């Protein structure tokens, strides 16, 4: 299947990411419909011109007519939805997602997909510290990475379609990665960073912190305003890999703590130089 303007796109889960997908695709001239739990989210998206139509719950007609279905829901909800409603998906439909863990979901979903349909997983590395379709914006994709997560069960045609979707959404860089490598990278780059930010906010309860803080603390803890339901699920679905990354972080932090206590400025400065050199790589403009 080619991603052409005549294809019918259905988004399941119209929150921040689902709404941002809908906004970006509608602006490009695609017809986008949505299913979500909240009628107020549907009403907002219709009034804002983000979607062409929407329903709450499960709508058999919308599902059956869709050529591309994009799931923007929690990992367990994705599995439960597919177990309950897979029979409504027509042959030839391509299905993708935005889920932040892959080993937990991808193989299970691929085993549930009806014959003739195909599930190709993806992960948009984009977001905001606010929730809901009311905060949707396609601006969050413009400097972001988009990860396509194929397995041996995927066709090259579906993989290319998923990559084309990333380009249409406006992502700056698109990469292919296996489910296992994805979960390893996400445990370090995303989940560990959120765990560190939450830990920082929980390890000092002084009411005066806000009066004394500077930009460094604000920047480091920006992601500490966290959706506990979503991030708890993501952590638990990737618990083994995240725990391993936590162990590596703890060992490295202990190395710095030991250097500080022992007055080992050689080790301390070498770690700082390594940090500076590695961080410079993130400042290079993306092509």
N, C-alpha and C positions, 0 to 999 in steps of 0.2 A: 504493500500500500504506500502511495505517495501522499505527503502532507500537502494537499491542495485545498483551495478555499471552499470547494463544494463538500468537503468532508464534515460530518457532524461530530462535534466534540462535546463530551459530557464530563463535567467535573463533579466528583463525589467528595463532599466536604468543603464548604465555602467559608473557610476562615481566612486568616491572613495570607497564607501561601496560595490556597485555592482561589481566593479573590484576586490576588496579584496575577496569577496565571490567566484568569478570566479577563482581567483588564488588558493585559498585554496582547492576548490573542484576539480579543474583540477589536482593539485598535488596529490590528493587522488585517482585519476584514473577515475573520473566521466567525462562524455561527457557534456560539458557546451556550450550552445549557448547564444547569446545575441541580444536584440533589444535596440537601443538607437537612439537619434536624430542626433548625430554627426558621420559623416563618419570617421573623424580623430581618434575618440575614438575606433571605430571598427578596423581601420587599426593598431593602436597601440597594441590593445589587441591580434590581430591575429599575428602580428610580434613578440610579447613577449610570445606567446604560452599560453596566459591566457584563450582563448576561442577556440573552434573548428570551429565556424562559427558565423557570425553576419550580421545583416541588420539594416538599418536605417528605422525608422517609424514602421509600423505594417506589419508583414508578416504572412499571414493566415496559411501557411504550418508549420512554426516554432511553432506557437501557438497551432495548432491542434495536433502536434506530441508530445508536451511536457507532461511529467508525473508530473513534479514539476515545478511550475512557481514562481519565487522570484521577487517581485516588490521592486525596490530601487529608488523610486520616491517621490515627494512631496505629501502630503495628498490629495490635491485637484486634482492633476494629476491622482492619483490612482483611485479616484472615477470617474473622467471623462473618463479615459481609460476603466474602467469596464462597464460604461454605454454604451460606443460606440462599444466595442469589445467582450462582454461576450459571444455572440453567437458562437465565434470561439473556445471556450474552450470545450474540449471533456469531456464526463462523466468519472469519476474516477480520474481526475486531482486534485492534491492538490496544493493550492495556499497559499503563505505566503508573508510577507513583512518585511521591516526594519523601518517602519514609527515611528516617535517619539511621536505621539499622538494617542490614541486609541478610546476614546469615540466618537470622531468626525468621525472616519473612520470605525471601526470594524462592527458595526451593519448595517451601510449603505452597506458596501461591501457584507456582508453575505446575505442581502436581494436581491442583484443583481446577486449572483453566480448562474449559470445555474444548473438545476437539475442533480444530480449525481456527481458534483464537490464539493469541500469543501475548505473554506478559514479559515486557522488557523493563527492568527496574532502572530508576534514576534518582539522583539526590541533588536538588538545588542547594548550593552552599550560600544561602541568603536568608535573611530574616530581619526582624525588628524586635525591640523590647516592648511590644504591644501586640495585642491579639485582636482577632475579628476582622471580618470583611470591611468594616468601616475604616480600618487602617491599611487596607490594601493599596499597594502602589507598584507599578512596574519599574520604578526607579531602583528598587533593591537588586535587580538582576544585572545592572549595567556594568558593574565592576566585579561581578561574582563569578565563581567557578560552578560548572555544571558537570556532575559525574554520571556517566552512563555505566550501568553495572550488568553486563551480559553474563550468561552462562553458556555451556555447550548446547543447551536446548534452544537458544535463540538463533534466528536466521539473520543473515547480514542485512537483509531488507529492513527488518524491524529495528535493528541497531541503528542503521542509517536514518530511519524515520525519527527515532528518539533523539539523535544528534541534531537533526533538522529542527525538531521542536525546541531544543535548547537555543539554536541560532535565532529562531523566530521570537523567542521570549526575550532575547537581547543579552544573553550571557557573554561575558568577556572571553572565557576559556572553557573548552569542552574536552573532557578526558574520558577514556575507557578504563575501568578498573574492575577486578574480580570482587565478588561478595566478601571473600576472606580478607583481601587487602584493604577493601573499603572499611571494614569494621576495625581493622588495626589502625588505619590512619585516622578515622573518625574518633576512636577512643582517645587518641593523643591530641589531635588538633581541635576537637570540639568538646567532647565529653569531659576530658581531664581539665580543660580550661574553665568550663562551667563549675566543675567540682572545686577547683582552686578558688574561684571567685566566691562561691557560696561559703567555703571554709573561712576565707578572710572575713566575710561579714559576720560569721558566727563565733569567731575566736576573740572578739573584743566587744563588750557590750557597753562601753562608755557612752553616755548620752551626749558628750561634748565633741565626739569625733567630727560631726558635721561642721563645727565651728573652726576646726583646725586643719581640715584636709586641703590638699592641693589637687592639681590636675592628674598627677600620677596615680593617686588612689582612685579617683573617679574613673580614669581610663581603664585601670586594671579590673575594677569591679562593675563595669558597665553592664555586663551580662549576668550580674548577680540578681537582678530583678527577673525572677525565673518563674515559668509556669510549672509548678511542682508536679502536677498530674502528668504532663507530657514528659518532662525530663526524668522523673522517677521511672516511667515505663521504658524510656530509651536506655537509661542506665542499667535497668534490670535485664533487658533483652540482650545487652552486650556486656554482662557483668564480668565474665572471665577476662576478656581483653581489657576492659577498663581497669579492673583490679591489677592486672599486670602492668599497665601504664602508671598506675598510682605507685606501685612498688618501685619502678624505675625512677619516678620523680622523687619519692622519699629518699632513695639512696643518693641521688644527686644533691638534694637539699641537705642531707646529712653531711655530704662531702664539704659543702660550703660552710655549714655550721661548725664542723670540726676545724676547718681552716681558720675561721674567725676566732674560735676559742684558743687555738694554738698559736695565733699570730702569724699564720702562714700566708704572708702577702703574695708569695709567688703563685700559689695555687689559686688564691682569690682573684688576682689580676688576670691569670690565664683563663679562668672561667668567664670573666667579664669580657675579655678580648674575643673569646669564642662566641659568646652571646652576641656581641656587636657585629661580627662578621656574618653570622648566620642570619641575623635580623635584617641586614642590608639586602639580602636576596628578596625579601618581601616588598622592598621599596622600588624594585625595578619595574618600569612600565610594562604592561602586558601587550603583546602584539596581537 
